[in-house]
């Protein structure tokens, strides 16, 4: 299911915000992006997201804004004094060699060391707690958006299931699958065979007629269509994480509709079967948006 949420909070000398976005997916794929130095939060962030989202791809981004901290400058005075002493010893008086400048000495590797300022552990712990608290708030907003979308999809899916049930009933009531209609078609087929092959064995014709009647019977397909329809309706009514189960039922519905079309030897019944396949495919496409 798709959804987006953003929540922010003020922290010590700055602010942080979470942005969460979910898109459709067959499984659960959590992608967390954190600022440098916050990698230790990733396991807990993933656990909190997985507790709320059961299916789909979730992009989670932590945005951190803090004023820049100047680096700590440390001059190694021992190295600096040693360099000055070495230069004085190597340059005899009156040699005409210019004396080195301080900026030149400071540019020598190892004399000046720039390091990032050390953060107070208590301040960092406060920021970590705030980041997790805001993540929980953002997840609540995301879930609210996803539930609202799910409510709309529920109405769409129920309407599609209603169409599937109506078409199943229409297939069951189709005049072309009635006993008399099947009998008439078999009689015409047998007449054609007798005209083509007058010496055809009547017993063999009878066996062929029985086999054709059996192949044309769609009672089992209709029963399974109703069973799968009922199961899908119960899942949608009960709610919860049902996307994968509904996807399986949609495949089974499609399989039965295909068999119905393959067995049908009546144009009207075949038309109903094709409409049924189309509705089931639409139903399955919408299921891909569910968790």
C-alpha positions, 0 to 999 in steps of 0.5 A, spaced: 500 500 500 502 507 498 503 512 503 507 518 505 508 521 512 513 526 515 514 528 522 519 533 526 521 535 532 526 540 535 532 537 539 538 540 542 541 546 538 537 543 531 532 539 529 530 532 526 525 529 521 523 523 519 520 522 512 516 515 510 514 513 504 511 506 502 509 503 495 507 496 493 511 490 493 510 483 494 514 482 500 517 487 505 523 491 503 525 496 509 530 501 506 533 506 512 537 512 510 541 515 516 545 521 517 553 519 518 554 517 525 547 514 526 548 507 524 547 504 530 539 506 530 538 502 524 536 495 527 531 499 532 528 503 526 527 497 522 524 493 528 519 499 529 517 499 522 516 492 521 512 492 527 507 496 523 508 494 516 507 487 513 508 488 506 511 493 501 517 497 500 518 502 505 523 508 504 525 511 511 529 517 511 532 521 517 533 528 516 538 532 521 539 539 522 544 542 526 549 548 526 556 546 524 561 545 529 568 548 528 573 542 528 578 542 534 585 544 532 591 541 535 598 543 534 604 538 536 608 543 539 614 538 540 614 537 532 614 544 531 620 546 536 624 540 533 623 543 526 625 550 528 631 547 531 633 543 525 632 548 521 637 553 525 642 547 525 642 546 518 642 554 516 649 557 518 649 564 519 650 569 513 648 563 508 643 568 505 638 563 506 631 566 508 628 563 514 622 559 514 615 562 516 610 560 521 605 558 516 610 554 512 611 550 518 604 549 520 603 546 513 608 541 514 604 534 515 603 532 522 604 539 525 597 541 525 591 536 527 584 537 525 579 533 529 571 533 529 569 535 536 567 530 541 559 530 542 557 529 550 554 522 550 548 525 554 546 529 548 547 524 543 543 519 547 537 525 548 538 525 540 537 518 539 531 517 543 528 523 540 529 520 533 526 514 535 520 517 538 519 521 532 519 515 528 514 512 532 509 518 531 511 518 523 509 511 523 502 512 526 501 518 521 503 513 515 499 507 518 493 512 518 494 514 511 494 507 509 488 505 513 484 510 509 487 508 502 485 501 505 478 503 506 477 505 499 480 499 496 475 495 500 469 498 497 472 497 490 474 490 492 467 488 494 464 491 488 468 487 484 467 481 488 459 482 487 460 482 479 464 476 480 458 473 484 453 475 479 457 473 473 458 466 476 450 466 477 449 468 470 454 462 468 450 457 472 443 460 469 446 460 462 441 456 457 446 453 453 449 449 459 442 446 460 440 439 459 436 440 453 441 445 450 447 440 451 442 434 448 440 438 442 448 440 441 450 432 441 444 430 437 446 435 431 454 432 432 451 425 432 447 426 426 453 430 423 457 424 424 452 419 422 452 423 415 459 423 414 460 415 416 454 411 416 457 405 418 459 408 425 458 404 431 452 406 435 455 404 441 461 408 439 457 414 438 453 413 445 460 413 448 462 419 445 456 423 446 457 421 454 464 424 454 462 430 450 457 431 456 462 430 461 467 435 458 462 440 457 459 440 465 462 446 469 459 444 475 465 443 479 468 450 476 462 453 478 462 450 485 470 452 486 468 459 484 463 460 489 468 457 494 473 462 493 469 468 492 466 466 499 473 465 502 475 472 499 469 476 501 471 473 508 478 475 508 476 482 506 470 483 511 475 481 517 481 485 515 488 485 517 494 483 513 490 479 507 494 481 501 498 475 499 492 470 501 487 474 496 492 474 491 492 466 491 485 466 491 485 471 485 489 466 482 485 460 483 479 464 481 482 465 474 484 458 474 477 456 474 474 461 469 479 459 464 477 452 465 470 454 464 471 458 458 475 452 455 469 447 457 464 451 454 461 449 447 456 455 447 457 462 445 453 465 450 456 461 456 463 463 453 462 470 453 460 470 460 466 466 462 470 471 458 467 477 462 468 473 468 476 472 467 476 480 466 473 482 472 477 477 476 484 480 473 481 487 475 480 484 482 487 481 482 490 488 480 487 491 485 490 486 490 497 488 489 495 495 492 494 491 499 498 489 505 
